[in-house]
Amino acid sequence: MNDISYILEMIPHRYPFLMVDRVIEKKEKSHIQTIKNVTINEPYFTGHFPEKPIMPGVLIMESMAQSACLIILDYIDNPKHHLVYLSKVNNFRILKNVIPGDQIIINAETINEKMNSFKFRATCHVNNELVAKAEFIASLVNK
């Protein structure tokens, strides 16, 4: 369940927009811990920024959302017939730059679930240091 094959089976994102490399730990319907390996060969680094590469904050947020998506899929019978859309972001904070070579540990937890809408809290750590955090809502829709 924790390798890239599982992730590719469960969510529709593909290179260059797949922002989760591995599931470390998962507690059904409540919590997930994932890894995003940040490498210099990712296409956004050519322009963000050539002399000082920094992972864009929106992609850090996307890594949290994709991780949470793997929790939502526990709630439904047939994940392949659904998509998960990020619908609202609250209190997103970037506390430190993420650079090539970093490994982001993403923790996401379900706060609330109501009528195909899910509220999450997530954090990103690099070397045990908090680099980003957010609360957000994602919605489950039929393909």
Contacts in CASP RR format, 6 or more apart in sequence:
PFRMAT RR
TARGET T0000
AUTHOR 0000-0000-0000
METHOD contacts of the structure
MODEL  1
MNDISYILEMIPHRYPFLMVDRVIEKKEKSHIQTIKNVTINEPYFTGHFP
EKPIMPGVLIMESMAQSACLIILDYIDNPKHHLVYLSKVNNFRILKNVIP
GDQIIINAETINEKMNSFKFRATCHVNNELVAKAEFIASLVNK
1 23 0 8 1.000
1 26 0 8 1.000
2 22 0 8 1.000
2 23 0 8 1.000
2 24 0 8 1.000
2 26 0 8 1.000
3 22 0 8 1.000
3 23 0 8 1.000
4 21 0 8 1.000
4 22 0 8 1.000
6 23 0 8 1.000
7 18 0 8 1.000
7 20 0 8 1.000
7 21 0 8 1.000
7 22 0 8 1.000
7 23 0 8 1.000
7 70 0 8 1.000
8 14 0 8 1.000
8 18 0 8 1.000
10 69 0 8 1.000
10 70 0 8 1.000
10 73 0 8 1.000
10 79 0 8 1.000
11 18 0 8 1.000
11 20 0 8 1.000
11 66 0 8 1.000
11 69 0 8 1.000
11 70 0 8 1.000
11 73 0 8 1.000
11 84 0 8 1.000
12 83 0 8 1.000
13 19 0 8 1.000
13 66 0 8 1.000
16 42 0 8 1.000
16 43 0 8 1.000
16 44 0 8 1.000
17 62 0 8 1.000
18 66 0 8 1.000
19 36 0 8 1.000
19 59 0 8 1.000
19 62 0 8 1.000
19 63 0 8 1.000
19 66 0 8 1.000
20 34 0 8 1.000
20 35 0 8 1.000
20 36 0 8 1.000
20 63 0 8 1.000
20 66 0 8 1.000
20 67 0 8 1.000
20 70 0 8 1.000
20 106 0 8 1.000
21 34 0 8 1.000
21 35 0 8 1.000
21 36 0 8 1.000
21 37 0 8 1.000
22 34 0 8 1.000
22 35 0 8 1.000
23 32 0 8 1.000
23 33 0 8 1.000
23 34 0 8 1.000
23 70 0 8 1.000
24 33 0 8 1.000
24 34 0 8 1.000
24 35 0 8 1.000
24 105 0 8 1.000
25 31 0 8 1.000
25 32 0 8 1.000
25 33 0 8 1.000
26 32 0 8 1.000
26 33 0 8 1.000
26 70 0 8 1.000
26 71 0 8 1.000
28 74 0 8 1.000
29 71 0 8 1.000
29 74 0 8 1.000
29 75 0 8 1.000
29 110 0 8 1.000
29 113 0 8 1.000
30 71 0 8 1.000
30 109 0 8 1.000
30 110 0 8 1.000
31 71 0 8 1.000
31 107 0 8 1.000
31 108 0 8 1.000
31 109 0 8 1.000
31 110 0 8 1.000
32 67 0 8 1.000
32 68 0 8 1.000
32 70 0 8 1.000
32 71 0 8 1.000
32 106 0 8 1.000
32 107 0 8 1.000
32 108 0 8 1.000
32 109 0 8 1.000
33 105 0 8 1.000
33 106 0 8 1.000
33 107 0 8 1.000
34 63 0 8 1.000
34 67 0 8 1.000
34 70 0 8 1.000
34 105 0 8 1.000
34 106 0 8 1.000
34 108 0 8 1.000
35 103 0 8 1.000
35 104 0 8 1.000
35 105 0 8 1.000
35 106 0 8 1.000
36 63 0 8 1.000
36 103 0 8 1.000
36 104 0 8 1.000
36 106 0 8 1.000
37 101 0 8 1.000
37 103 0 8 1.000
37 104 0 8 1.000
38 55 0 8 1.000
38 98 0 8 1.000
38 99 0 8 1.000
38 100 0 8 1.000
38 101 0 8 1.000
38 102 0 8 1.000
38 103 0 8 1.000
38 104 0 8 1.000
39 100 0 8 1.000
39 101 0 8 1.000
40 53 0 8 1.000
40 100 0 8 1.000
40 101 0 8 1.000
42 55 0 8 1.000
42 100 0 8 1.000
44 55 0 8 1.000
44 56 0 8 1.000
44 59 0 8 1.000
45 53 0 8 1.000
45 100 0 8 1.000
48 54 0 8 1.000
48 55 0 8 1.000
48 56 0 8 1.000
53 99 0 8 1.000
53 100 0 8 1.000
54 97 0 8 1.000
54 98 0 8 1.000
54 99 0 8 1.000
55 97 0 8 1.000
55 98 0 8 1.000
55 99 0 8 1.000
55 102 0 8 1.000
57 94 0 8 1.000
57 98 0 8 1.000
57 132 0 8 1.000
60 94 0 8 1.000
60 98 0 8 1.000
60 104 0 8 1.000
60 124 0 8 1.000
60 131 0 8 1.000
60 132 0 8 1.000
61 89 0 8 1.000
61 92 0 8 1.000
61 132 0 8 1.000
61 134 0 8 1.000
61 136 0 8 1.000
62 86 0 8 1.000
63 104 0 8 1.000
63 106 0 8 1.000
63 124 0 8 1.000
64 106 0 8 1.000
64 108 0 8 1.000
64 120 0 8 1.000
64 122 0 8 1.000
64 124 0 8 1.000
64 132 0 8 1.000
64 134 0 8 1.000
64 136 0 8 1.000
65 84 0 8 1.000
65 86 0 8 1.000
65 136 0 8 1.000
65 138 0 8 1.000
67 106 0 8 1.000
67 108 0 8 1.000
67 122 0 8 1.000
68 108 0 8 1.000
68 110 0 8 1.000
68 118 0 8 1.000
68 120 0 8 1.000
68 122 0 8 1.000
68 136 0 8 1.000
68 138 0 8 1.000
69 84 0 8 1.000
69 138 0 8 1.000
71 108 0 8 1.000
71 110 0 8 1.000
71 118 0 8 1.000
71 120 0 8 1.000
72 84 0 8 1.000
72 118 0 8 1.000
72 138 0 8 1.000
72 140 0 8 1.000
73 79 0 8 1.000
73 82 0 8 1.000
73 84 0 8 1.000
75 113 0 8 1.000
75 118 0 8 1.000
75 140 0 8 1.000
76 82 0 8 1.000
76 140 0 8 1.000
81 142 0 8 1.000
81 143 0 8 1.000
82 140 0 8 1.000
82 141 0 8 1.000
82 142 0 8 1.000
82 143 0 8 1.000
83 140 0 8 1.000
83 141 0 8 1.000
83 142 0 8 1.000
83 143 0 8 1.000
84 138 0 8 1.000
84 139 0 8 1.000
84 140 0 8 1.000
84 141 0 8 1.000
85 138 0 8 1.000
85 139 0 8 1.000
85 141 0 8 1.000
86 136 0 8 1.000
86 137 0 8 1.000
86 138 0 8 1.000
87 117 0 8 1.000
87 137 0 8 1.000
87 138 0 8 1.000
87 139 0 8 1.000
88 136 0 8 1.000
88 137 0 8 1.000
89 134 0 8 1.000
89 135 0 8 1.000
89 136 0 8 1.000
89 137 0 8 1.000
90 134 0 8 1.000
90 135 0 8 1.000
90 136 0 8 1.000
90 137 0 8 1.000
91 133 0 8 1.000
91 134 0 8 1.000
91 135 0 8 1.000
92 132 0 8 1.000
92 133 0 8 1.000
92 134 0 8 1.000
92 136 0 8 1.000
93 132 0 8 1.000
93 133 0 8 1.000
93 134 0 8 1.000
94 131 0 8 1.000
94 132 0 8 1.000
95 130 0 8 1.000
95 131 0 8 1.000
95 132 0 8 1.000
95 133 0 8 1.000
96 126 0 8 1.000
96 129 0 8 1.000
96 130 0 8 1.000
96 131 0 8 1.000
96 132 0 8 1.000
97 131 0 8 1.000
98 104 0 8 1.000
98 124 0 8 1.000
98 126 0 8 1.000
98 131 0 8 1.000
98 132 0 8 1.000
102 126 0 8 1.000
102 127 0 8 1.000
103 126 0 8 1.000
104 124 0 8 1.000
104 125 0 8 1.000
104 126 0 8 1.000
104 131 0 8 1.000
105 124 0 8 1.000
105 125 0 8 1.000
105 126 0 8 1.000
106 122 0 8 1.000
106 123 0 8 1.000
106 124 0 8 1.000
107 122 0 8 1.000
107 123 0 8 1.000
107 125 0 8 1.000
108 120 0 8 1.000
108 121 0 8 1.000
108 122 0 8 1.000
109 120 0 8 1.000
109 121 0 8 1.000
109 122 0 8 1.000
110 118 0 8 1.000
110 119 0 8 1.000
110 120 0 8 1.000
111 119 0 8 1.000
111 120 0 8 1.000
111 121 0 8 1.000
111 135 0 8 1.000
112 118 0 8 1.000
112 119 0 8 1.000
113 119 0 8 1.000
116 139 0 8 1.000
116 140 0 8 1.000
116 141 0 8 1.000
117 137 0 8 1.000
117 138 0 8 1.000
117 139 0 8 1.000
117 140 0 8 1.000
118 137 0 8 1.000
118 138 0 8 1.000
118 139 0 8 1.000
118 140 0 8 1.000
119 135 0 8 1.000
119 136 0 8 1.000
119 137 0 8 1.000
120 135 0 8 1.000
120 136 0 8 1.000
120 137 0 8 1.000
120 138 0 8 1.000
121 133 0 8 1.000
121 134 0 8 1.000
121 135 0 8 1.000
122 133 0 8 1.000
122 134 0 8 1.000
122 135 0 8 1.000
122 136 0 8 1.000
123 130 0 8 1.000
123 132 0 8 1.000
123 133 0 8 1.000
124 130 0 8 1.000
124 131 0 8 1.000
124 132 0 8 1.000
124 133 0 8 1.000
125 131 0 8 1.000
END
